[in-house]
Amino acid sequence: MKIGFLVRTGPYTSQNIDTVYELAYRALKKGDEVKIFLYEDGVFNMNKDIKSPQERNIADRMREILKLGAEIRGCGTCAKFRGLKKENLIEGTKMAGMAYLVEILNSVDRFLSLGF
């Protein structure tokens, strides 16, 4: 199965990225394909410099599902507006445009959108 996710919220502001991590992790372990598009404040989930000594580390969770085969892209325009630069991205994540989101929508069996 091919599963797509859209995440519009940043790390630690809601459970959205945690929900995506849990679902993606389990899907990838089953052999499913996972594509994640981070939009609006969701692009902050790609920040490699997230530090959370007493909380779960979102950057580490993103690295974990990347290693399992997830594809993670963030809106380049959203990142630009928020001052997130390519050198601050978790290795393996990339910037993309809205055309990539449409590509996901057209190629997956299931799509979940998590926002405000």
Biopython code that builds the backbone (N, CA, C, O; Angstrom):
import numpy as np
from Bio.PDB.StructureBuilder import StructureBuilder

atoms = [
    (1, "MET", "N", (0.840, -1.178, 0.000)),
    (1, "MET", "CA", (0.000, 0.000, 0.000)),
    (1, "MET", "C", (0.888, 1.246, 0.000)),
    (1, "MET", "O", (1.966, 1.256, 0.595)),
    (2, "LYS", "N", (0.432, 2.259, -0.654)),
    (2, "LYS", "CA", (1.119, 3.547, -0.681)),
    (2, "LYS", "C", (0.318, 4.537, 0.153)),
    (2, "LYS", "O", (-0.877, 4.732, -0.071)),
    (3, "ILE", "N", (0.994, 5.164, 1.125)),
    (3, "ILE", "CA", (0.321, 6.077, 2.042)),
    (3, "ILE", "C", (0.987, 7.448, 1.973)),
    (3, "ILE", "O", (2.213, 7.553, 1.992)),
    (4, "GLY", "N", (0.174, 8.489, 1.892)),
    (4, "GLY", "CA", (0.678, 9.859, 1.880)),
    (4, "GLY", "C", (0.171, 10.627, 3.088)),
    (4, "GLY", "O", (-0.942, 10.412, 3.567)),
    (5, "PHE", "N", (1.020, 11.529, 3.568)),
    (5, "PHE", "CA", (0.665, 12.371, 4.713)),
    (5, "PHE", "C", (0.960, 13.829, 4.375)),
    (5, "PHE", "O", (1.941, 14.136, 3.697)),
    (6, "LEU", "N", (0.103, 14.712, 4.853)),
    (6, "LEU", "CA", (0.342, 16.153, 4.822)),
    (6, "LEU", "C", (0.328, 16.616, 6.276)),
    (6, "LEU", "O", (-0.629, 16.360, 7.007)),
    (7, "VAL", "N", (1.395, 17.301, 6.690)),
    (7, "VAL", "CA", (1.484, 17.808, 8.063)),
    (7, "VAL", "C", (1.665, 19.318, 8.003)),
    (7, "VAL", "O", (2.594, 19.822, 7.372)),
    (8, "ARG", "N", (0.746, 20.043, 8.682)),
    (8, "ARG", "CA", (0.755, 21.505, 8.628)),
    (8, "ARG", "C", (1.214, 22.152, 9.928)),
    (8, "ARG", "O", (1.274, 23.378, 10.018)),
    (9, "THR", "N", (1.537, 21.354, 10.926)),
    (9, "THR", "CA", (1.919, 21.904, 12.233)),
    (9, "THR", "C", (3.361, 21.549, 12.567)),
    (9, "THR", "O", (3.892, 20.533, 12.119)),
    (10, "GLY", "N", (3.976, 22.409, 13.362)),
    (10, "GLY", "CA", (5.360, 22.218, 13.741)),
    (10, "GLY", "C", (5.531, 21.215, 14.870)),
    (10, "GLY", "O", (4.556, 20.728, 15.443)),
    (11, "PRO", "N", (6.791, 20.915, 15.180)),
    (11, "PRO", "CA", (7.060, 19.971, 16.258)),
    (11, "PRO", "C", (6.656, 20.547, 17.611)),
    (11, "PRO", "O", (6.807, 21.743, 17.862)),
    (12, "TYR", "N", (6.147, 19.691, 18.463)),
    (12, "TYR", "CA", (5.809, 20.024, 19.848)),
    (12, "TYR", "C", (4.630, 20.990, 19.992)),
    (12, "TYR", "O", (4.342, 21.422, 21.108)),
    (13, "THR", "N", (3.943, 21.341, 18.910)),
    (13, "THR", "CA", (2.764, 22.200, 19.032)),
    (13, "THR", "C", (1.477, 21.378, 19.070)),
    (13, "THR", "O", (0.433, 21.858, 19.511)),
    (14, "SER", "N", (1.565, 20.150, 18.607)),
    (14, "SER", "CA", (0.433, 19.222, 18.625)),
    (14, "SER", "C", (0.999, 17.811, 18.492)),
    (14, "SER", "O", (2.214, 17.625, 18.428)),
    (15, "GLN", "N", (0.133, 16.848, 18.453)),
    (15, "GLN", "CA", (0.552, 15.453, 18.302)),
    (15, "GLN", "C", (0.651, 15.036, 16.831)),
    (15, "GLN", "O", (0.920, 13.869, 16.545)),
    (16, "ASN", "N", (0.442, 15.952, 15.909)),
    (16, "ASN", "CA", (0.355, 15.582, 14.501)),
    (16, "ASN", "C", (1.584, 14.852, 13.981)),
    (16, "ASN", "O", (1.454, 13.789, 13.373)),
    (17, "ILE", "N", (2.757, 15.392, 14.204)),
    (17, "ILE", "CA", (3.951, 14.736, 13.665)),
    (17, "ILE", "C", (4.213, 13.420, 14.387)),
    (17, "ILE", "O", (4.757, 12.486, 13.798)),
    (18, "ASP", "N", (3.828, 13.341, 15.664)),
    (18, "ASP", "CA", (3.966, 12.085, 16.398)),
    (18, "ASP", "C", (3.035, 11.018, 15.821)),
    (18, "ASP", "O", (3.419, 9.855, 15.694)),
    (19, "THR", "N", (1.815, 11.417, 15.474)),
    (19, "THR", "CA", (0.864, 10.493, 14.864)),
    (19, "THR", "C", (1.393, 10.001, 13.524)),
    (19, "THR", "O", (1.321, 8.810, 13.221)),
    (20, "VAL", "N", (1.924, 10.917, 12.725)),
    (20, "VAL", "CA", (2.491, 10.535, 11.423)),
    (20, "VAL", "C", (3.674, 9.595, 11.622)),
    (20, "VAL", "O", (3.804, 8.599, 10.911)),
    (21, "TYR", "N", (4.524, 9.904, 12.573)),
    (21, "TYR", "CA", (5.669, 9.029, 12.848)),
    (21, "TYR", "C", (5.188, 7.613, 13.187)),
    (21, "TYR", "O", (5.669, 6.639, 12.608)),
    (22, "GLU", "N", (4.242, 7.501, 14.121)),
    (22, "GLU", "CA", (3.764, 6.185, 14.557)),
    (22, "GLU", "C", (3.130, 5.409, 13.399)),
    (22, "GLU", "O", (3.409, 4.223, 13.223)),
    (23, "LEU", "N", (2.288, 6.066, 12.619)),
    (23, "LEU", "CA", (1.647, 5.394, 11.495)),
    (23, "LEU", "C", (2.657, 5.025, 10.408)),
    (23, "LEU", "O", (2.624, 3.922, 9.863)),
    (24, "ALA", "N", (3.553, 5.961, 10.103)),
    (24, "ALA", "CA", (4.561, 5.714, 9.071)),
    (24, "ALA", "C", (5.510, 4.591, 9.483)),
    (24, "ALA", "O", (5.842, 3.727, 8.672)),
    (25, "TYR", "N", (5.938, 4.604, 10.723)),
    (25, "TYR", "CA", (6.858, 3.570, 11.227)),
    (25, "TYR", "C", (6.241, 2.185, 11.038)),
    (25, "TYR", "O", (6.880, 1.275, 10.509)),
    (26, "ARG", "N", (4.995, 2.042, 11.474)),
    (26, "ARG", "CA", (4.329, 0.741, 11.366)),
    (26, "ARG", "C", (4.096, 0.336, 9.906)),
    (26, "ARG", "O", (4.262, -0.828, 9.541)),
    (27, "ALA", "N", (3.715, 1.299, 9.088)),
    (27, "ALA", "CA", (3.490, 1.010, 7.671)),
    (27, "ALA", "C", (4.788, 0.579, 6.986)),
    (27, "ALA", "O", (4.803, -0.388, 6.224)),
    (28, "LEU", "N", (5.860, 1.293, 7.258)),
    (28, "LEU", "CA", (7.153, 0.960, 6.649)),
    (28, "LEU", "C", (7.639, -0.415, 7.095)),
    (28, "LEU", "O", (8.210, -1.162, 6.300)),
    (29, "LYS", "N", (7.416, -0.747, 8.349)),
    (29, "LYS", "CA", (7.807, -2.062, 8.867)),
    (29, "LYS", "C", (7.031, -3.184, 8.168)),
    (29, "LYS", "O", (7.529, -4.302, 8.040)),
    (30, "LYS", "N", (5.813, -2.878, 7.719)),
    (30, "LYS", "CA", (4.999, -3.856, 6.994)),
    (30, "LYS", "C", (5.373, -3.927, 5.518)),
    (30, "LYS", "O", (4.912, -4.813, 4.798)),
    (31, "GLY", "N", (6.215, -2.984, 5.066)),
    (31, "GLY", "CA", (6.604, -2.969, 3.663)),
    (31, "GLY", "C", (5.828, -1.984, 2.808)),
    (31, "GLY", "O", (5.963, -1.976, 1.584)),
    (32, "ASP", "N", (5.018, -1.157, 3.447)),
    (32, "ASP", "CA", (4.273, -0.143, 2.706)),
    (32, "ASP", "C", (5.176, 1.021, 2.319)),
    (32, "ASP", "O", (6.240, 1.215, 2.906)),
    (33, "GLU", "N", (4.746, 1.786, 1.333)),
    (33, "GLU", "CA", (5.463, 2.981, 0.877)),
    (33, "GLU", "C", (4.857, 4.204, 1.564)),
    (33, "GLU", "O", (3.636, 4.336, 1.648)),
    (34, "VAL", "N", (5.722, 5.099, 2.057)),
    (34, "VAL", "CA", (5.261, 6.281, 2.784)),
    (34, "VAL", "C", (5.884, 7.537, 2.199)),
    (34, "VAL", "O", (7.098, 7.616, 2.009)),
    (35, "LYS", "N", (5.024, 8.528, 1.915)),
    (35, "LYS", "CA", (5.475, 9.835, 1.448)),
    (35, "LYS", "C", (4.855, 10.897, 2.353)),
    (35, "LYS", "O", (3.652, 10.884, 2.614)),
    (36, "ILE", "N", (5.691, 11.810, 2.822)),
    (36, "ILE", "CA", (5.247, 12.854, 3.748)),
    (36, "ILE", "C", (5.566, 14.213, 3.150)),
    (36, "ILE", "O", (6.687, 14.462, 2.707)),
    (37, "PHE", "N", (4.565, 15.095, 3.143)),
    (37, "PHE", "CA", (4.771, 16.468, 2.699)),
    (37, "PHE", "C", (4.511, 17.393, 3.885)),
    (37, "PHE", "O", (3.433, 17.370, 4.479)),
    (38, "LEU", "N", (5.501, 18.198, 4.216)),
    (38, "LEU", "CA", (5.414, 19.133, 5.342)),
    (38, "LEU", "C", (5.121, 20.520, 4.794)),
    (38, "LEU", "O", (5.844, 21.037, 3.942)),
    (39, "TYR", "N", (4.052, 21.110, 5.298)),
    (39, "TYR", "CA", (3.537, 22.368, 4.758)),
    (39, "TYR", "C", (3.334, 23.360, 5.896)),
    (39, "TYR", "O", (3.130, 22.962, 7.043)),
    (40, "GLU", "N", (3.390, 24.648, 5.580)),
    (40, "GLU", "CA", (3.251, 25.722, 6.563)),
    (40, "GLU", "C", (4.270, 25.482, 7.690)),
    (40, "GLU", "O", (5.443, 25.248, 7.400)),
    (41, "ASP", "N", (3.852, 25.535, 8.971)),
    (41, "ASP", "CA", (4.803, 25.321, 10.072)),
    (41, "ASP", "C", (5.326, 23.889, 10.136)),
    (41, "ASP", "O", (6.280, 23.606, 10.861)),
    (42, "GLY", "N", (4.713, 23.000, 9.389)),
    (42, "GLY", "CA", (5.182, 21.616, 9.342)),
    (42, "GLY", "C", (6.615, 21.485, 8.867)),
    (42, "GLY", "O", (7.282, 20.501, 9.186)),
    (43, "VAL", "N", (7.105, 22.471, 8.102)),
    (43, "VAL", "CA", (8.483, 22.393, 7.618)),
    (43, "VAL", "C", (9.499, 22.368, 8.755)),
    (43, "VAL", "O", (10.612, 21.871, 8.581)),
    (44, "PHE", "N", (9.126, 22.899, 9.914)),
    (44, "PHE", "CA", (10.057, 22.890, 11.054)),
    (44, "PHE", "C", (10.356, 21.476, 11.540)),
    (44, "PHE", "O", (11.322, 21.276, 12.278)),
    (45, "ASN", "N", (9.562, 20.505, 11.150)),
    (45, "ASN", "CA", (9.835, 19.118, 11.510)),
    (45, "ASN", "C", (11.051, 18.559, 10.780)),
    (45, "ASN", "O", (11.535, 17.481, 11.125)),
    (46, "MET", "N", (11.551, 19.275, 9.778)),
    (46, "MET", "CA", (12.748, 18.862, 9.033)),
    (46, "MET", "C", (14.024, 19.490, 9.591)),
    (46, "MET", "O", (15.111, 19.250, 9.065)),
    (47, "ASN", "N", (13.906, 20.281, 10.637)),
    (47, "ASN", "CA", (15.052, 20.992, 11.197)),
    (47, "ASN", "C", (15.973, 20.013, 11.928)),
    (47, "ASN", "O", (15.568, 19.402, 12.918)),
    (48, "LYS", "N", (17.204, 19.864, 11.446)),
    (48, "LYS", "CA", (18.142, 18.918, 12.051)),
    (48, "LYS", "C", (18.617, 19.366, 13.434)),
    (48, "LYS", "O", (19.165, 18.563, 14.190)),
    (49, "ASP", "N", (18.414, 20.624, 13.765)),
    (49, "ASP", "CA", (18.926, 21.158, 15.025)),
    (49, "ASP", "C", (17.918, 21.123, 16.169)),
    (49, "ASP", "O", (18.119, 21.780, 17.191)),
    (50, "ILE", "N", (16.837, 20.364, 16.008)),
    (50, "ILE", "CA", (15.866, 20.237, 17.099)),
    (50, "ILE", "C", (16.572, 19.616, 18.305)),
    (50, "ILE", "O", (17.217, 18.573, 18.192)),
    (51, "LYS", "N", (16.444, 20.263, 19.440)),
    (51, "LYS", "CA", (17.033, 19.762, 20.684)),
    (51, "LYS", "C", (15.905, 19.577, 21.694)),
    (51, "LYS", "O", (15.158, 20.511, 21.985)),
    (52, "SER", "N", (15.795, 18.388, 22.211)),
    (52, "SER", "CA", (14.732, 18.122, 23.187)),
    (52, "SER", "C", (15.232, 17.089, 24.202)),
    (52, "SER", "O", (14.870, 15.915, 24.133)),
    (53, "PRO", "N", (16.055, 17.533, 25.131)),
    (53, "PRO", "CA", (16.680, 16.578, 26.054)),
    (53, "PRO", "C", (15.692, 15.823, 26.943)),
    (53, "PRO", "O", (15.999, 14.717, 27.387)),
    (54, "GLN", "N", (14.527, 16.384, 27.211)),
    (54, "GLN", "CA", (13.589, 15.709, 28.101)),
    (54, "GLN", "C", (12.298, 15.290, 27.402)),
    (54, "GLN", "O", (11.354, 14.848, 28.058)),
    (55, "GLU", "N", (12.249, 15.422, 26.101)),
    (55, "GLU", "CA", (11.086, 15.039, 25.302)),
    (55, "GLU", "C", (11.553, 14.083, 24.207)),
    (55, "GLU", "O", (12.754, 13.895, 24.008)),
    (56, "ARG", "N", (10.626, 13.499, 23.521)),
    (56, "ARG", "CA", (11.004, 12.725, 22.341)),
    (56, "ARG", "C", (11.617, 13.688, 21.337)),
    (56, "ARG", "O", (11.186, 14.837, 21.232)),
    (57, "ASN", "N", (12.615, 13.229, 20.601)),
    (57, "ASN", "CA", (13.301, 14.095, 19.655)),
    (57, "ASN", "C", (12.719, 13.879, 18.262)),
    (57, "ASN", "O", (12.908, 12.826, 17.652)),
    (58, "ILE", "N", (12.012, 14.888, 17.771)),
    (58, "ILE", "CA", (11.327, 14.784, 16.479)),
    (58, "ILE", "C", (12.338, 14.582, 15.348)),
    (58, "ILE", "O", (12.088, 13.794, 14.435)),
    (59, "ALA", "N", (13.470, 15.278, 15.394)),
    (59, "ALA", "CA", (14.477, 15.116, 14.339)),
    (59, "ALA", "C", (14.964, 13.671, 14.285)),
    (59, "ALA", "O", (15.134, 13.116, 13.200)),
    (60, "ASP", "N", (15.187, 13.065, 15.434)),
    (60, "ASP", "CA", (15.618, 11.662, 15.460)),
    (60, "ASP", "C", (14.532, 10.740, 14.914)),
    (60, "ASP", "O", (14.828, 9.759, 14.232)),
    (61, "ARG", "N", (13.284, 11.054, 15.213)),
    (61, "ARG", "CA", (12.181, 10.242, 14.694)),
    (61, "ARG", "C", (12.102, 10.353, 13.170)),
    (61, "ARG", "O", (11.845, 9.363, 12.486)),
    (62, "MET", "N", (12.324, 11.558, 12.643)),
    (62, "MET", "CA", (12.305, 11.729, 11.196)),
    (62, "MET", "C", (13.454, 10.939, 10.562)),
    (62, "MET", "O", (13.280, 10.306, 9.521)),
    (63, "ARG", "N", (14.628, 10.980, 11.198)),
    (63, "ARG", "CA", (15.774, 10.211, 10.688)),
    (63, "ARG", "C", (15.449, 8.710, 10.675)),
    (63, "ARG", "O", (15.813, 7.993, 9.743)),
    (64, "GLU", "N", (14.775, 8.264, 11.700)),
    (64, "GLU", "CA", (14.441, 6.842, 11.816)),
    (64, "GLU", "C", (13.538, 6.385, 10.675)),
    (64, "GLU", "O", (13.793, 5.347, 10.066)),
    (65, "ILE", "N", (12.492, 7.143, 10.380)),
    (65, "ILE", "CA", (11.601, 6.695, 9.298)),
    (65, "ILE", "C", (12.220, 6.920, 7.919)),
    (65, "ILE", "O", (11.884, 6.221, 6.963)),
    (66, "LEU", "N", (13.124, 7.896, 7.818)),
    (66, "LEU", "CA", (13.869, 8.047, 6.563)),
    (66, "LEU", "C", (14.693, 6.789, 6.294)),
    (66, "LEU", "O", (14.722, 6.292, 5.168)),
    (67, "LYS", "N", (15.358, 6.280, 7.320)),
    (67, "LYS", "CA", (16.172, 5.067, 7.167)),
    (67, "LYS", "C", (15.326, 3.865, 6.775)),
    (67, "LYS", "O", (15.805, 2.950, 6.104)),
    (68, "LEU", "N", (14.071, 3.872, 7.194)),
    (68, "LEU", "CA", (13.165, 2.772, 6.847)),
    (68, "LEU", "C", (12.585, 2.922, 5.442)),
    (68, "LEU", "O", (11.916, 2.017, 4.944)),
    (69, "GLY", "N", (12.842, 4.071, 4.802)),
    (69, "GLY", "CA", (12.404, 4.260, 3.422)),
    (69, "GLY", "C", (11.372, 5.342, 3.181)),
    (69, "GLY", "O", (10.926, 5.523, 2.048)),
    (70, "ALA", "N", (10.984, 6.063, 4.215)),
    (70, "ALA", "CA", (10.022, 7.149, 4.012)),
    (70, "ALA", "C", (10.637, 8.235, 3.134)),
    (70, "ALA", "O", (11.848, 8.456, 3.152)),
    (71, "GLU", "N", (9.796, 8.895, 2.381)),
    (71, "GLU", "CA", (10.205, 10.043, 1.583)),
    (71, "GLU", "C", (9.608, 11.274, 2.265)),
    (71, "GLU", "O", (8.391, 11.367, 2.425)),
    (72, "ILE", "N", (10.459, 12.213, 2.664)),
    (72, "ILE", "CA", (9.987, 13.404, 3.374)),
    (72, "ILE", "C", (10.404, 14.636, 2.594)),
    (72, "ILE", "O", (11.587, 14.857, 2.337)),
    (73, "ARG", "N", (9.411, 15.437, 2.221)),
    (73, "ARG", "CA", (9.635, 16.689, 1.501)),
    (73, "ARG", "C", (8.902, 17.807, 2.225)),
    (73, "ARG", "O", (7.858, 17.591, 2.841)),
    (74, "GLY", "N", (9.463, 18.991, 2.138)),
    (74, "GLY", "CA", (8.827, 20.153, 2.737)),
    (74, "GLY", "C", (8.623, 21.237, 1.703)),
    (74, "GLY", "O", (9.381, 21.334, 0.738)),
    (75, "CYS", "N", (7.612, 22.043, 1.898)),
    (75, "CYS", "CA", (7.306, 23.144, 0.991)),
    (75, "CYS", "C", (8.443, 24.170, 1.025)),
    (75, "CYS", "O", (8.722, 24.767, 2.066)),
    (76, "GLY", "N", (9.081, 24.362, -0.100)),
    (76, "GLY", "CA", (10.197, 25.300, -0.180)),
    (76, "GLY", "C", (9.795, 26.736, 0.103)),
    (76, "GLY", "O", (10.539, 27.474, 0.750)),
    (77, "THR", "N", (8.630, 27.138, -0.372)),
    (77, "THR", "CA", (8.146, 28.495, -0.123)),
    (77, "THR", "C", (7.854, 28.692, 1.360)),
    (77, "THR", "O", (8.189, 29.732, 1.927)),
    (78, "CYS", "N", (7.237, 27.706, 1.985)),
    (78, "CYS", "CA", (6.946, 27.787, 3.423)),
    (78, "CYS", "C", (8.243, 27.910, 4.223)),
    (78, "CYS", "O", (8.327, 28.693, 5.168)),
    (79, "ALA", "N", (9.248, 27.131, 3.836)),
    (79, "ALA", "CA", (10.534, 27.171, 4.526)),
    (79, "ALA", "C", (11.198, 28.541, 4.363)),
    (79, "ALA", "O", (11.761, 29.089, 5.311)),
    (80, "LYS", "N", (11.119, 29.075, 3.155)),
    (80, "LYS", "CA", (11.715, 30.387, 2.884)),
    (80, "LYS", "C", (11.058, 31.463, 3.754)),
    (80, "LYS", "O", (11.749, 32.291, 4.347)),
    (81, "PHE", "N", (9.740, 31.450, 3.828)),
    (81, "PHE", "CA", (9.014, 32.431, 4.652)),
    (81, "PHE", "C", (9.400, 32.326, 6.114)),
    (81, "PHE", "O", (9.369, 33.322, 6.837)),
    (82, "ARG", "N", (9.764, 31.127, 6.560)),
    (82, "ARG", "CA", (10.066, 30.885, 7.967)),
    (82, "ARG", "C", (11.563, 30.906, 8.275)),
    (82, "ARG", "O", (11.962, 30.676, 9.417)),
    (83, "GLY", "N", (12.387, 31.176, 7.275)),
    (83, "GLY", "CA", (13.825, 31.289, 7.489)),
    (83, "GLY", "C", (14.544, 29.957, 7.638)),
    (83, "GLY", "O", (15.681, 29.921, 8.108)),
    (84, "LEU", "N", (13.902, 28.862, 7.245)),
    (84, "LEU", "CA", (14.528, 27.543, 7.318)),
    (84, "LEU", "C", (15.341, 27.333, 6.048)),
    (84, "LEU", "O", (14.804, 27.373, 4.941)),
    (85, "LYS", "N", (16.633, 27.110, 6.217)),
    (85, "LYS", "CA", (17.533, 26.987, 5.069)),
    (85, "LYS", "C", (17.925, 25.537, 4.827)),
    (85, "LYS", "O", (17.836, 24.696, 5.722)),
    (86, "LYS", "N", (18.360, 25.259, 3.604)),
    (86, "LYS", "CA", (18.732, 23.897, 3.209)),
    (86, "LYS", "C", (19.786, 23.299, 4.134)),
    (86, "LYS", "O", (19.741, 22.106, 4.433)),
    (87, "GLU", "N", (20.723, 24.106, 4.583)),
    (87, "GLU", "CA", (21.786, 23.579, 5.447)),
    (87, "GLU", "C", (21.272, 23.169, 6.832)),
    (87, "GLU", "O", (21.987, 22.509, 7.585)),
    (88, "ASN", "N", (20.049, 23.552, 7.165)),
    (88, "ASN", "CA", (19.454, 23.182, 8.451)),
    (88, "ASN", "C", (18.559, 21.954, 8.363)),
    (88, "ASN", "O", (17.969, 21.542, 9.362)),
    (89, "LEU", "N", (18.454, 21.371, 7.177)),
    (89, "LEU", "CA", (17.549, 20.239, 6.992)),
    (89, "LEU", "C", (18.178, 18.924, 7.428)),
    (89, "LEU", "O", (19.387, 18.726, 7.305)),
    (90, "ILE", "N", (17.354, 18.045, 7.931)),
    (90, "ILE", "CA", (17.771, 16.684, 8.244)),
    (90, "ILE", "C", (18.224, 16.034, 6.950)),
    (90, "ILE", "O", (17.557, 16.147, 5.922)),
    (91, "GLU", "N", (19.360, 15.355, 7.003)),
    (91, "GLU", "CA", (19.888, 14.694, 5.816)),
    (91, "GLU", "C", (18.864, 13.684, 5.290)),
    (91, "GLU", "O", (18.357, 12.845, 6.035)),
    (92, "GLY", "N", (18.579, 13.785, 4.009)),
    (92, "GLY", "CA", (17.608, 12.896, 3.386)),
    (92, "GLY", "C", (16.267, 13.558, 3.122)),
    (92, "GLY", "O", (15.471, 13.054, 2.330)),
    (93, "THR", "N", (16.009, 14.689, 3.782)),
    (93, "THR", "CA", (14.795, 15.447, 3.480)),
    (93, "THR", "C", (15.128, 16.453, 2.390)),
    (93, "THR", "O", (16.289, 16.812, 2.193)),
    (94, "LYS", "N", (14.103, 16.901, 1.690)),
    (94, "LYS", "CA", (14.317, 17.853, 0.606)),
    (94, "LYS", "C", (13.178, 18.849, 0.553)),
    (94, "LYS", "O", (12.096, 18.619, 1.093)),
    (95, "MET", "N", (13.445, 19.954, -0.107)),
    (95, "MET", "CA", (12.405, 20.949, -0.390)),
    (95, "MET", "C", (11.698, 20.538, -1.680)),
    (95, "MET", "O", (12.293, 19.926, -2.568)),
    (96, "ALA", "N", (10.437, 20.885, -1.758)),
    (96, "ALA", "CA", (9.655, 20.588, -2.959)),
    (96, "ALA", "C", (8.554, 21.642, -3.078)),
    (96, "ALA", "O", (8.363, 22.467, -2.185)),
    (97, "GLY", "N", (7.853, 21.594, -4.176)),
    (97, "GLY", "CA", (6.761, 22.536, -4.394)),
    (97, "GLY", "C", (5.415, 21.835, -4.322)),
    (97, "GLY", "O", (5.331, 20.636, -4.053)),
    (98, "MET", "N", (4.375, 22.602, -4.566)),
    (98, "MET", "CA", (3.024, 22.068, -4.510)),
    (98, "MET", "C", (2.798, 20.979, -5.560)),
    (98, "MET", "O", (1.939, 20.115, -5.382)),
    (99, "ALA", "N", (3.554, 21.017, -6.642)),
    (99, "ALA", "CA", (3.426, 19.973, -7.662)),
    (99, "ALA", "C", (3.769, 18.604, -7.074)),
    (99, "ALA", "O", (3.192, 17.590, -7.468)),
    (100, "TYR", "N", (4.703, 18.583, -6.136)),
    (100, "TYR", "CA", (5.053, 17.323, -5.486)),
    (100, "TYR", "C", (3.880, 16.808, -4.648)),
    (100, "TYR", "O", (3.622, 15.605, -4.619)),
    (101, "LEU", "N", (3.177, 17.704, -3.973)),
    (101, "LEU", "CA", (2.004, 17.302, -3.198)),
    (101, "LEU", "C", (0.950, 16.684, -4.121)),
    (101, "LEU", "O", (0.342, 15.669, -3.781)),
    (102, "VAL", "N", (0.739, 17.287, -5.262)),
    (102, "VAL", "CA", (-0.216, 16.741, -6.232)),
    (102, "VAL", "C", (0.241, 15.360, -6.698)),
    (102, "VAL", "O", (-0.570, 14.450, -6.873)),
    (103, "GLU", "N", (1.543, 15.222, -6.894)),
    (103, "GLU", "CA", (2.112, 13.930, -7.287)),
    (103, "GLU", "C", (1.797, 12.858, -6.234)),
    (103, "GLU", "O", (1.425, 11.733, -6.566)),
    (104, "ILE", "N", (1.953, 13.234, -4.962)),
    (104, "ILE", "CA", (1.628, 12.297, -3.883)),
    (104, "ILE", "C", (0.151, 11.919, -3.959)),
    (104, "ILE", "O", (-0.204, 10.741, -3.934)),
    (105, "LEU", "N", (-0.703, 12.941, -4.053)),
    (105, "LEU", "CA", (-2.149, 12.696, -4.083)),
    (105, "LEU", "C", (-2.551, 11.752, -5.217)),
    (105, "LEU", "O", (-3.460, 10.936, -5.063)),
    (106, "ASN", "N", (-1.876, 11.870, -6.339)),
    (106, "ASN", "CA", (-2.206, 11.044, -7.502)),
    (106, "ASN", "C", (-1.605, 9.646, -7.451)),
    (106, "ASN", "O", (-1.967, 8.792, -8.261)),
    (107, "SER", "N", (-0.689, 9.396, -6.510)),
    (107, "SER", "CA", (0.010, 8.109, -6.523)),
    (107, "SER", "C", (-0.260, 7.219, -5.314)),
    (107, "SER", "O", (0.161, 6.062, -5.304)),
    (108, "VAL", "N", (-0.949, 7.728, -4.295)),
    (108, "VAL", "CA", (-1.131, 6.930, -3.078)),
    (108, "VAL", "C", (-2.514, 6.281, -3.019)),
    (108, "VAL", "O", (-3.461, 6.710, -3.678)),
    (109, "ASP", "N", (-2.588, 5.229, -2.201)),
    (109, "ASP", "CA", (-3.865, 4.557, -1.970)),
    (109, "ASP", "C", (-4.650, 5.230, -0.850)),
    (109, "ASP", "O", (-5.880, 5.256, -0.872)),
    (110, "ARG", "N", (-3.932, 5.773, 0.125)),
    (110, "ARG", "CA", (-4.543, 6.455, 1.258)),
    (110, "ARG", "C", (-3.787, 7.747, 1.512)),
    (110, "ARG", "O", (-2.571, 7.812, 1.333)),
    (111, "PHE", "N", (-4.524, 8.790, 1.935)),
    (111, "PHE", "CA", (-3.900, 10.086, 2.204)),
    (111, "PHE", "C", (-4.514, 10.670, 3.477)),
    (111, "PHE", "O", (-5.735, 10.737, 3.621)),
    (112, "LEU", "N", (-3.662, 11.083, 4.377)),
    (112, "LEU", "CA", (-4.111, 11.704, 5.619)),
    (112, "LEU", "C", (-3.526, 13.098, 5.734)),
    (112, "LEU", "O", (-2.334, 13.305, 5.506)),
    (113, "SER", "N", (-4.375, 14.054, 6.090)),
    (113, "SER", "CA", (-3.946, 15.434, 6.276)),
    (113, "SER", "C", (-4.123, 15.800, 7.745)),
    (113, "SER", "O", (-5.212, 15.664, 8.303)),
    (114, "LEU", "N", (-3.041, 16.267, 8.363)),
    (114, "LEU", "CA", (-3.092, 16.651, 9.762)),
    (114, "LEU", "C", (-2.711, 18.115, 9.882)),
    (114, "LEU", "O", (-1.612, 18.519, 9.503)),
    (115, "GLY", "N", (-3.632, 18.901, 10.413)),
    (115, "GLY", "CA", (-3.405, 20.339, 10.535)),
    (115, "GLY", "C", (-3.966, 20.876, 11.832)),
    (115, "GLY", "O", (-3.963, 20.200, 12.860)),
    (116, "PHE", "N", (-4.438, 22.083, 11.766)),
    (116, "PHE", "CA", (-4.925, 22.767, 12.975)),
    (116, "PHE", "C", (-6.320, 22.334, 13.339)),
    (116, "PHE", "O", (-6.877, 22.812, 14.327)),
]
sb = StructureBuilder()
sb.init_structure("model")
sb.init_model(0)
sb.init_chain("A")
sb.init_seg("    ")
for serial, (resi, resn, name, xyz) in enumerate(atoms, 1):
    if name == "N":
        sb.init_residue(resn, " ", resi, " ")
    sb.init_atom(name, np.array(xyz, "f"), 0.0, 1.0, " ", f" {name:<3s}", serial, name[0])
structure = sb.get_structure()
